Amino acid sequence: MKKINNIREIIVSLTAFSILIWAFSKNQILGKIIIIPFLICSLAIFFKNIFLLLNKEKISNVFKIIFRISFFIYVFGFLIYSVYYAITTKTYSLFIIIGIFMIVSVRFFKMTFFKKK
């Protein structure tokens, strides 16, 4: 059952990767910057599951960490851009929503990388 889930995730990640490569080739530079973390995430999921199928747990954990780092780069990049957008358009009420997302993101980051043992 576990191997079937790994194979399913491999297929999904390859599908996402092929769609993202297509989108990457069709976009301008700003669009490409937004797509890069998703490309890294899909490749990390692909390789993580490949190495899980090969029973290489340590190498699989490396790709799991690469996935997490890429995900958080996107999340915090989006939040920083949101702050920039709120300042330039003078929509200061947007800071409440950004603050809530920032608190949740930082808490999730701490739970992901700094687990208590």
N, CA, C and O atoms as CSV, one atom per row, in Angstrom:
chain,resi,resn,atom,element,x,y,z
A,1,MET,N,N,0.821,-1.196,0.000
A,1,MET,CA,C,0.000,0.000,0.000
A,1,MET,C,C,0.868,1.265,0.000
A,1,MET,O,O,0.553,2.241,-0.681
A,2,LYS,N,N,1.957,1.235,0.768
A,2,LYS,CA,C,2.835,2.394,0.837
A,2,LYS,C,C,3.511,2.648,-0.514
A,2,LYS,O,O,3.691,3.797,-0.919
A,3,LYS,N,N,3.884,1.568,-1.204
A,3,LYS,CA,C,4.532,1.727,-2.509
A,3,LYS,C,C,3.561,2.270,-3.545
A,3,LYS,O,O,3.964,3.002,-4.449
A,4,ILE,N,N,2.294,1.922,-3.426
A,4,ILE,CA,C,1.295,2.443,-4.360
A,4,ILE,C,C,1.155,3.958,-4.171
A,4,ILE,O,O,1.037,4.699,-5.146
A,5,ASN,N,N,1.169,4.411,-2.915
A,5,ASN,CA,C,1.107,5.853,-2.659
A,5,ASN,C,C,2.341,6.558,-3.202
A,5,ASN,O,O,2.238,7.662,-3.735
A,6,ASN,N,N,3.502,5.936,-3.073
A,6,ASN,CA,C,4.730,6.525,-3.615
A,6,ASN,C,C,4.668,6.628,-5.134
A,6,ASN,O,O,5.063,7.645,-5.705
A,7,ILE,N,N,4.184,5.599,-5.778
A,7,ILE,CA,C,4.057,5.615,-7.240
A,7,ILE,C,C,3.049,6.677,-7.678
A,7,ILE,O,O,3.260,7.371,-8.672
A,8,ARG,N,N,1.959,6.795,-6.933
A,8,ARG,CA,C,0.951,7.826,-7.238
A,8,ARG,C,C,1.558,9.223,-7.113
A,8,ARG,O,O,1.324,10.077,-7.968
A,9,GLU,N,N,2.333,9.460,-6.061
A,9,GLU,CA,C,2.975,10.757,-5.881
A,9,GLU,C,C,4.019,11.033,-6.964
A,9,GLU,O,O,4.210,12.182,-7.362
A,10,ILE,N,N,4.688,9.993,-7.437
A,10,ILE,CA,C,5.643,10.153,-8.535
A,10,ILE,C,C,4.919,10.604,-9.805
A,10,ILE,O,O,5.379,11.510,-10.499
A,11,ILE,N,N,3.801,9.975,-10.099
A,11,ILE,CA,C,3.034,10.324,-11.295
A,11,ILE,C,C,2.510,11.759,-11.195
A,11,ILE,O,O,2.581,12.524,-12.158
A,12,VAL,N,N,1.985,12.113,-10.022
A,12,VAL,CA,C,1.457,13.468,-9.831
A,12,VAL,C,C,2.569,14.504,-9.948
A,12,VAL,O,O,2.386,15.549,-10.572
A,13,SER,N,N,3.726,14.214,-9.346
A,13,SER,CA,C,4.824,15.184,-9.396
A,13,SER,C,C,5.368,15.332,-10.817
A,13,SER,O,O,5.734,16.436,-11.220
A,14,LEU,N,N,5.428,14.249,-11.575
A,14,LEU,CA,C,5.869,14.355,-12.971
A,14,LEU,C,C,4.870,15.143,-13.816
A,14,LEU,O,O,5.266,15.918,-14.687
A,15,THR,N,N,3.589,14.945,-13.563
A,15,THR,CA,C,2.564,15.701,-14.272
A,15,THR,C,C,2.676,17.185,-13.940
A,15,THR,O,O,2.645,18.035,-14.831
A,16,ALA,N,N,2.806,17.487,-12.650
A,16,ALA,CA,C,2.954,18.888,-12.235
A,16,ALA,C,C,4.224,19.487,-12.816
A,16,ALA,O,O,4.222,20.635,-13.262
A,17,PHE,N,N,5.299,18.727,-12.816
A,17,PHE,CA,C,6.560,19.228,-13.359
A,17,PHE,C,C,6.431,19.550,-14.840
A,17,PHE,O,O,6.929,20.579,-15.295
A,18,SER,N,N,5.766,18.682,-15.598
A,18,SER,CA,C,5.627,18.937,-17.036
A,18,SER,C,C,4.748,20.166,-17.293
A,18,SER,O,O,5.035,20.940,-18.205
A,19,ILE,N,N,3.697,20.357,-16.516
A,19,ILE,CA,C,2.856,21.548,-16.663
A,19,ILE,C,C,3.641,22.799,-16.280
A,19,ILE,O,O,3.529,23.835,-16.936
A,20,LEU,N,N,4.435,22.701,-15.217
A,20,LEU,CA,C,5.222,23.842,-14.779
A,20,LEU,C,C,6.320,24.204,-15.780
A,20,LEU,O,O,6.607,25.383,-15.985
A,21,ILE,N,N,6.926,23.211,-16.394
A,21,ILE,CA,C,7.933,23.479,-17.423
A,21,ILE,C,C,7.288,24.203,-18.596
A,21,ILE,O,O,7.871,25.138,-19.145
A,22,TRP,N,N,6.097,23.783,-18.980
A,22,TRP,CA,C,5.384,24.458,-20.057
A,22,TRP,C,C,5.099,25.914,-19.670
A,22,TRP,O,O,5.330,26.828,-20.462
A,23,ALA,N,N,4.593,26.124,-18.437
A,23,ALA,CA,C,4.291,27.481,-17.968
A,23,ALA,C,C,5.563,28.317,-17.849
A,23,ALA,O,O,5.552,29.517,-18.126
A,24,PHE,N,N,6.651,27.681,-17.438
A,24,PHE,CA,C,7.928,28.379,-17.304
A,24,PHE,C,C,8.403,28.889,-18.659
A,24,PHE,O,O,8.921,30.000,-18.766
A,25,SER,N,N,8.226,28.079,-19.677
A,25,SER,CA,C,8.694,28.483,-21.008
A,25,SER,C,C,7.813,29.561,-21.631
A,25,SER,O,O,8.276,30.286,-22.511
A,26,LYS,N,N,6.572,29.686,-21.206
A,26,LYS,CA,C,5.635,30.645,-21.803
A,26,LYS,C,C,5.611,31.994,-21.092
A,26,LYS,O,O,5.029,32.942,-21.620
A,27,ASN,N,N,6.221,32.116,-19.916
A,27,ASN,CA,C,6.121,33.336,-19.122
A,27,ASN,C,C,7.330,34.235,-19.268
A,27,ASN,O,O,8.393,33.826,-19.736
A,28,GLN,N,N,7.130,35.476,-18.851
A,28,GLN,CA,C,8.209,36.448,-18.779
A,28,GLN,C,C,9.018,36.187,-17.508
A,28,GLN,O,O,8.739,35.230,-16.786
A,29,ILE,N,N,9.999,37.011,-17.231
A,29,ILE,CA,C,10.944,36.789,-16.136
A,29,ILE,C,C,10.250,36.762,-14.779
A,29,ILE,O,O,10.604,35.938,-13.936
A,30,LEU,N,N,9.264,37.645,-14.538
A,30,LEU,CA,C,8.578,37.670,-13.250
A,30,LEU,C,C,7.779,36.387,-13.037
A,30,LEU,O,O,7.754,35.841,-11.934
A,31,GLY,N,N,7.133,35.914,-14.084
A,31,GLY,CA,C,6.396,34.658,-13.994
A,31,GLY,C,C,7.316,33.478,-13.739
A,31,GLY,O,O,6.962,32.549,-13.012
A,32,LYS,N,N,8.496,33.517,-14.337
A,32,LYS,CA,C,9.458,32.438,-14.139
A,32,LYS,C,C,9.950,32.403,-12.698
A,32,LYS,O,O,10.155,31.329,-12.132
A,33,ILE,N,N,10.138,33.576,-12.109
A,33,ILE,CA,C,10.585,33.628,-10.716
A,33,ILE,C,C,9.536,33.005,-9.801
A,33,ILE,O,O,9.879,32.317,-8.840
A,34,ILE,N,N,8.270,33.241,-10.092
A,34,ILE,CA,C,7.192,32.678,-9.275
A,34,ILE,C,C,7.109,31.165,-9.442
A,34,ILE,O,O,6.776,30.462,-8.489
A,35,ILE,N,N,7.402,30.657,-10.618
A,35,ILE,CA,C,7.255,29.225,-10.906
A,35,ILE,C,C,8.417,28.397,-10.356
A,35,ILE,O,O,8.229,27.216,-10.063
A,36,ILE,N,N,9.600,28.972,-10.206
A,36,ILE,CA,C,10.793,28.214,-9.803
A,36,ILE,C,C,10.613,27.424,-8.506
A,36,ILE,O,O,10.987,26.251,-8.477
A,37,PRO,N,N,10.058,28.003,-7.422
A,37,PRO,CA,C,9.893,27.183,-6.208
A,37,PRO,C,C,8.982,25.974,-6.419
A,37,PRO,O,O,9.199,24.918,-5.825
A,38,PHE,N,N,7.958,26.131,-7.271
A,38,PHE,CA,C,7.077,24.998,-7.544
A,38,PHE,C,C,7.792,23.912,-8.350
A,38,PHE,O,O,7.554,22.722,-8.141
A,39,LEU,N,N,8.656,24.317,-9.259
A,39,LEU,CA,C,9.462,23.336,-9.989
A,39,LEU,C,C,10.349,22.545,-9.029
A,39,LEU,O,O,10.458,21.322,-9.126
A,40,ILE,N,N,10.976,23.258,-8.109
A,40,ILE,CA,C,11.850,22.599,-7.131
A,40,ILE,C,C,11.034,21.663,-6.242
A,40,ILE,O,O,11.469,20.555,-5.929
A,41,CYS,N,N,9.850,22.117,-5.839
A,41,CYS,CA,C,8.989,21.268,-4.997
A,41,CYS,C,C,8.589,19.987,-5.719
A,41,CYS,O,O,8.643,18.903,-5.137
A,42,SER,N,N,8.192,20.104,-6.973
A,42,SER,CA,C,7.763,18.911,-7.697
A,42,SER,C,C,8.924,17.949,-7.930
A,42,SER,O,O,8.746,16.734,-7.843
A,43,LEU,N,N,10.107,18.478,-8.225
A,43,LEU,CA,C,11.271,17.597,-8.373
A,43,LEU,C,C,11.658,16.949,-7.042
A,43,LEU,O,O,12.048,15.782,-7.009
A,44,ALA,N,N,11.552,17.695,-5.963
A,44,ALA,CA,C,11.884,17.141,-4.653
A,44,ALA,C,C,10.923,16.015,-4.277
A,44,ALA,O,O,11.348,14.996,-3.735
A,45,ILE,N,N,9.643,16.190,-4.559
A,45,ILE,CA,C,8.669,15.130,-4.281
A,45,ILE,C,C,8.971,13.907,-5.141
A,45,ILE,O,O,8.906,12.773,-4.667
A,46,PHE,N,N,9.300,14.144,-6.401
A,46,PHE,CA,C,9.622,13.030,-7.295
A,46,PHE,C,C,10.805,12.221,-6.764
A,46,PHE,O,O,10.713,11.000,-6.633
A,47,PHE,N,N,11.911,12.893,-6.459
A,47,PHE,CA,C,13.098,12.176,-6.003
A,47,PHE,C,C,12.921,11.570,-4.613
A,47,PHE,O,O,13.470,10.508,-4.321
A,48,LYS,N,N,12.156,12.245,-3.760
A,48,LYS,CA,C,11.886,11.678,-2.428
A,48,LYS,C,C,11.183,10.329,-2.560
A,48,LYS,O,O,11.543,9.368,-1.881
A,49,ASN,N,N,10.192,10.263,-3.424
A,49,ASN,CA,C,9.447,9.016,-3.592
A,49,ASN,C,C,10.248,7.954,-4.335
A,49,ASN,O,O,10.101,6.763,-4.064
A,50,ILE,N,N,11.091,8.379,-5.266
A,50,ILE,CA,C,11.963,7.406,-5.934
A,50,ILE,C,C,12.870,6.728,-4.910
A,50,ILE,O,O,13.009,5.505,-4.905
A,51,PHE,N,N,13.486,7.537,-4.042
A,51,PHE,CA,C,14.397,6.964,-3.058
A,51,PHE,C,C,13.660,6.201,-1.965
A,51,PHE,O,O,14.234,5.292,-1.364
A,52,LEU,N,N,12.404,6.545,-1.691
A,52,LEU,CA,C,11.623,5.727,-0.763
A,52,LEU,C,C,11.331,4.350,-1.364
A,52,LEU,O,O,11.337,3.341,-0.659
A,53,LEU,N,N,11.073,4.322,-2.681
A,53,LEU,CA,C,10.860,3.035,-3.346
A,53,LEU,C,C,12.130,2.186,-3.345
A,53,LEU,O,O,12.060,0.958,-3.318
A,54,LEU,N,N,13.275,2.836,-3.375
A,54,LEU,CA,C,14.559,2.118,-3.355
A,54,LEU,C,C,15.071,1.857,-1.944
A,54,LEU,O,O,16.184,1.363,-1.763
A,55,ASN,N,N,14.249,2.193,-0.938
A,55,ASN,CA,C,14.581,1.996,0.488
A,55,ASN,C,C,15.836,2.772,0.896
A,55,ASN,O,O,16.645,2.277,1.680
A,56,LYS,N,N,15.993,3.959,0.377
A,56,LYS,CA,C,17.088,4.865,0.749
A,56,LYS,C,C,16.485,6.008,1.579
A,56,LYS,O,O,16.230,7.100,1.069
A,57,GLU,N,N,16.269,5.732,2.849
A,57,GLU,CA,C,15.559,6.662,3.730
A,57,GLU,C,C,16.318,7.975,3.945
A,57,GLU,O,O,15.707,9.043,3.956
A,58,LYS,N,N,17.629,7.909,4.115
A,58,LYS,CA,C,18.407,9.119,4.389
A,58,LYS,C,C,18.403,10.075,3.198
A,58,LYS,O,O,18.249,11.283,3.374
A,59,ILE,N,N,18.568,9.548,2.004
A,59,ILE,CA,C,18.544,10.399,0.810
A,59,ILE,C,C,17.139,10.971,0.612
A,59,ILE,O,O,16.983,12.117,0.190
A,60,SER,N,N,16.131,10.177,0.916
A,60,SER,CA,C,14.754,10.643,0.822
A,60,SER,C,C,14.502,11.813,1.765
A,60,SER,O,O,13.787,12.751,1.413
A,61,ASN,N,N,15.079,11.765,2.951
A,61,ASN,CA,C,14.915,12.855,3.916
A,61,ASN,C,C,15.566,14.149,3.420
A,61,ASN,O,O,15.078,15.241,3.713
A,62,VAL,N,N,16.656,14.030,2.680
A,62,VAL,CA,C,17.294,15.220,2.100
A,62,VAL,C,C,16.330,15.916,1.147
A,62,VAL,O,O,16.209,17.141,1.179
A,63,PHE,N,N,15.649,15.160,0.307
A,63,PHE,CA,C,14.702,15.759,-0.634
A,63,PHE,C,C,13.465,16.290,0.078
A,63,PHE,O,O,12.840,17.243,-0.388
A,64,LYS,N,N,13.111,15.683,1.198
A,64,LYS,CA,C,12.012,16.217,1.996
A,64,LYS,C,C,12.369,17.599,2.536
A,64,LYS,O,O,11.527,18.496,2.557
A,65,ILE,N,N,13.609,17.771,2.970
A,65,ILE,CA,C,14.068,19.070,3.469
A,65,ILE,C,C,14.140,20.089,2.331
A,65,ILE,O,O,13.795,21.256,2.519
A,66,ILE,N,N,14.587,19.651,1.155
A,66,ILE,CA,C,14.624,20.549,-0.011
A,66,ILE,C,C,13.218,21.029,-0.346
A,66,ILE,O,O,13.022,22.201,-0.666
A,67,PHE,N,N,12.238,20.131,-0.274
A,67,PHE,CA,C,10.848,20.508,-0.517
A,67,PHE,C,C,10.392,21.557,0.485
A,67,PHE,O,O,9.790,22.562,0.107
A,68,ARG,N,N,10.676,21.325,1.759
A,68,ARG,CA,C,10.247,22.260,2.795
A,68,ARG,C,C,10.886,23.631,2.612
A,68,ARG,O,O,10.209,24.650,2.746
A,69,ILE,N,N,12.176,23.666,2.309
A,69,ILE,CA,C,12.864,24.938,2.118
A,69,ILE,C,C,12.261,25.697,0.933
A,69,ILE,O,O,12.013,26.899,1.032
A,70,SER,N,N,12.028,25.016,-0.168
A,70,SER,CA,C,11.449,25.656,-1.344
A,70,SER,C,C,10.047,26.180,-1.045
A,70,SER,O,O,9.681,27.270,-1.485
A,71,PHE,N,N,9.274,25.413,-0.305
A,71,PHE,CA,C,7.928,25.833,0.057
A,71,PHE,C,C,7.962,27.106,0.896
A,71,PHE,O,O,7.202,28.040,0.641
A,72,PHE,N,N,8.828,27.145,1.879
A,72,PHE,CA,C,8.881,28.318,2.745
A,72,PHE,C,C,9.489,29.533,2.047
A,72,PHE,O,O,9.136,30.666,2.374
A,73,ILE,N,N,10.379,29.322,1.109
A,73,ILE,CA,C,10.881,30.447,0.311
A,73,ILE,C,C,9.710,31.088,-0.444
A,73,ILE,O,O,9.604,32.312,-0.507
A,74,TYR,N,N,8.851,30.268,-1.004
A,74,TYR,CA,C,7.703,30.813,-1.718
A,74,TYR,C,C,6.760,31.537,-0.761
A,74,TYR,O,O,6.318,32.648,-1.054
A,75,VAL,N,N,6.447,30.920,0.378
A,75,VAL,CA,C,5.495,31.522,1.322
A,75,VAL,C,C,6.001,32.871,1.817
A,75,VAL,O,O,5.271,33.863,1.790
A,76,PHE,N,N,7.249,32.907,2.268
A,76,PHE,CA,C,7.763,34.166,2.803
A,76,PHE,C,C,8.009,35.189,1.694
A,76,PHE,O,O,7.878,36.389,1.933
A,77,GLY,N,N,8.357,34.748,0.508
A,77,GLY,CA,C,8.479,35.663,-0.625
A,77,GLY,C,C,7.139,36.295,-0.966
A,77,GLY,O,O,7.066,37.489,-1.259
A,78,PHE,N,N,6.089,35.500,-0.929
A,78,PHE,CA,C,4.750,36.017,-1.178
A,78,PHE,C,C,4.341,37.020,-0.108
A,78,PHE,O,O,3.746,38.053,-0.414
A,79,LEU,N,N,4.660,36.716,1.140
A,79,LEU,CA,C,4.310,37.643,2.214
A,79,LEU,C,C,5.101,38.952,2.118
A,79,LEU,O,O,4.555,40.023,2.380
A,80,ILE,N,N,6.365,38.873,1.748
A,80,ILE,CA,C,7.166,40.088,1.580
A,80,ILE,C,C,6.619,40.922,0.425
A,80,ILE,O,O,6.527,42.145,0.528
A,81,TYR,N,N,6.258,40.266,-0.665
A,81,TYR,CA,C,5.658,40.993,-1.781
A,81,TYR,C,C,4.334,41.627,-1.361
A,81,TYR,O,O,4.023,42.741,-1.783
A,82,SER,N,N,3.555,40.933,-0.538
A,82,SER,CA,C,2.285,41.475,-0.061
A,82,SER,C,C,2.498,42.736,0.766
A,82,SER,O,O,1.728,43.690,0.652
A,83,VAL,N,N,3.536,42.749,1.596
A,83,VAL,CA,C,3.857,43.943,2.379
A,83,VAL,C,C,4.232,45.087,1.430
A,83,VAL,O,O,3.774,46.216,1.602
A,84,TYR,N,N,5.055,44.793,0.443
A,84,TYR,CA,C,5.440,45.798,-0.551
A,84,TYR,C,C,4.209,46.353,-1.270
A,84,TYR,O,O,4.077,47.564,-1.449
A,85,TYR,N,N,3.325,45.469,-1.671
A,85,TYR,CA,C,2.106,45.884,-2.367
A,85,TYR,C,C,1.232,46.751,-1.470
A,85,TYR,O,O,0.687,47.756,-1.925
A,86,ALA,N,N,1.094,46.376,-0.201
A,86,ALA,CA,C,0.271,47.151,0.726
A,86,ALA,C,C,0.846,48.542,0.952
A,86,ALA,O,O,0.098,49.511,1.084
A,87,ILE,N,N,2.153,48.643,0.997
A,87,ILE,CA,C,2.784,49.951,1.202
A,87,ILE,C,C,2.648,50.825,-0.046
A,87,ILE,O,O,2.319,52.007,0.053
A,88,THR,N,N,2.901,50.247,-1.213
A,88,THR,CA,C,2.871,51.058,-2.435
A,88,THR,C,C,1.459,51.496,-2.815
A,88,THR,O,O,1.288,52.572,-3.389
A,89,THR,N,N,0.457,50.698,-2.513
A,89,THR,CA,C,-0.925,51.079,-2.839
A,89,THR,C,C,-1.626,51.749,-1.666
A,89,THR,O,O,-2.784,52.151,-1.776
A,90,LYS,N,N,-0.930,51.866,-0.552
A,90,LYS,CA,C,-1.443,52.513,0.661
A,90,LYS,C,C,-2.726,51.859,1.174
A,90,LYS,O,O,-3.643,52.541,1.633
A,91,THR,N,N,-2.779,50.531,1.090
A,91,THR,CA,C,-3.889,49.771,1.675
A,91,THR,C,C,-3.387,49.156,2.973
A,91,THR,O,O,-3.055,47.973,3.043
A,92,TYR,N,N,-3.345,49.990,3.983
A,92,TYR,CA,C,-2.749,49.578,5.245
A,92,TYR,C,C,-3.613,48.577,6.013
A,92,TYR,O,O,-3.113,47.889,6.903
A,93,SER,N,N,-4.885,48.488,5.685
A,93,SER,CA,C,-5.731,47.484,6.333
A,93,SER,C,C,-5.326,46.072,5.916
A,93,SER,O,O,-5.658,45.103,6.598
A,94,LEU,N,N,-4.612,45.955,4.802
A,94,LEU,CA,C,-4.119,44.654,4.350
A,94,LEU,C,C,-3.069,44.082,5.298
A,94,LEU,O,O,-2.830,42.875,5.311
A,95,PHE,N,N,-2.438,44.964,6.100
A,95,PHE,CA,C,-1.423,44.501,7.044
A,95,PHE,C,C,-1.990,43.549,8.096
A,95,PHE,O,O,-1.255,42.709,8.616
A,96,ILE,N,N,-3.262,43.659,8.416
A,96,ILE,CA,C,-3.883,42.753,9.394
A,96,ILE,C,C,-3.880,41.338,8.843
A,96,ILE,O,O,-3.507,40.393,9.538
A,97,ILE,N,N,-4.292,41.197,7.606
A,97,ILE,CA,C,-4.328,39.870,6.983
A,97,ILE,C,C,-2.912,39.329,6.796
A,97,ILE,O,O,-2.651,38.153,7.046
A,98,ILE,N,N,-2.009,40.192,6.357
A,98,ILE,CA,C,-0.614,39.771,6.174
A,98,ILE,C,C,-0.015,39.347,7.509
A,98,ILE,O,O,0.708,38.353,7.580
A,99,GLY,N,N,-0.312,40.094,8.560
A,99,GLY,CA,C,0.198,39.746,9.889
A,99,GLY,C,C,-0.291,38.392,10.359
A,99,GLY,O,O,0.475,37.613,10.927
A,100,ILE,N,N,-1.568,38.105,10.125
A,100,ILE,CA,C,-2.115,36.801,10.513
A,100,ILE,C,C,-1.405,35.689,9.754
A,100,ILE,O,O,-1.001,34.687,10.345
A,101,PHE,N,N,-1.255,35.866,8.444
A,101,PHE,CA,C,-0.559,34.851,7.648
A,101,PHE,C,C,0.913,34.722,8.051
A,101,PHE,O,O,1.471,33.625,8.026
A,102,MET,N,N,1.532,35.831,8.418
A,102,MET,CA,C,2.931,35.798,8.841
A,102,MET,C,C,3.071,35.010,10.148
A,102,MET,O,O,3.984,34.196,10.286
A,103,ILE,N,N,2.180,35.247,11.096
A,103,ILE,CA,C,2.220,34.522,12.372
A,103,ILE,C,C,2.026,33.028,12.147
A,103,ILE,O,O,2.750,32.208,12.710
A,104,VAL,N,N,1.043,32.683,11.319
A,104,VAL,CA,C,0.785,31.263,11.024
A,104,VAL,C,C,1.981,30.646,10.295
A,104,VAL,O,O,2.366,29.515,10.589
A,105,SER,N,N,2.560,31.370,9.361
A,105,SER,CA,C,3.700,30.849,8.594
A,105,SER,C,C,4.928,30.649,9.474
A,105,SER,O,O,5.622,29.640,9.353
A,106,VAL,N,N,5.199,31.605,10.354
A,106,VAL,CA,C,6.353,31.470,11.245
A,106,VAL,C,C,6.146,30.301,12.206
A,106,VAL,O,O,7.079,29.547,12.483
A,107,ARG,N,N,4.932,30.153,12.709
A,107,ARG,CA,C,4.638,29.012,13.610
A,107,ARG,C,C,4.802,27.683,12.869
A,107,ARG,O,O,5.380,26.735,13.400
A,108,PHE,N,N,4.293,27.625,11.651
A,108,PHE,CA,C,4.432,26.407,10.849
A,108,PHE,C,C,5.894,26.122,10.532
A,108,PHE,O,O,6.320,24.967,10.535
A,109,PHE,N,N,6.670,27.183,10.256
A,109,PHE,CA,C,8.102,27.041,10.008
A,109,PHE,C,C,8.810,26.462,11.236
A,109,PHE,O,O,9.632,25.553,11.117
A,110,LYS,N,N,8.481,27.000,12.416
A,110,LYS,CA,C,9.094,26.498,13.653
A,110,LYS,C,C,8.724,25.036,13.898
A,110,LYS,O,O,9.567,24.241,14.315
A,111,MET,N,N,7.465,24.685,13.639
A,111,MET,CA,C,7.039,23.298,13.844
A,111,MET,C,C,7.726,22.363,12.857
A,111,MET,O,O,8.003,21.209,13.186
A,112,THR,N,N,8.001,22.845,11.665
A,112,THR,CA,C,8.590,22.008,10.630
A,112,THR,C,C,10.072,21.776,10.849
A,112,THR,O,O,10.543,20.645,10.722
A,113,PHE,N,N,10.815,22.818,11.175
A,113,PHE,CA,C,12.259,22.697,11.241
A,113,PHE,C,C,12.834,22.577,12.659
A,113,PHE,O,O,13.941,22.069,12.838
A,114,PHE,N,N,12.100,23.035,13.644
A,114,PHE,CA,C,12.637,23.029,15.009
A,114,PHE,C,C,11.724,22.239,15.935
A,114,PHE,O,O,11.138,22.796,16.864
A,115,LYS,N,N,11.607,20.960,15.684
A,115,LYS,CA,C,10.782,20.078,16.503
A,115,LYS,C,C,11.454,19.822,17.834
A,115,LYS,O,O,12.672,19.662,17.907
A,116,LYS,N,N,10.654,19.783,18.885
A,116,LYS,CA,C,11.199,19.432,20.193
A,116,LYS,C,C,11.379,17.924,20.247
A,116,LYS,O,O,10.537,17.153,19.787
A,117,LYS,N,N,12.508,17.534,20.824
A,117,LYS,CA,C,12.798,16.089,20.862
A,117,LYS,C,C,12.505,15.526,22.227
A,117,LYS,O,O,12.686,14.330,22.453
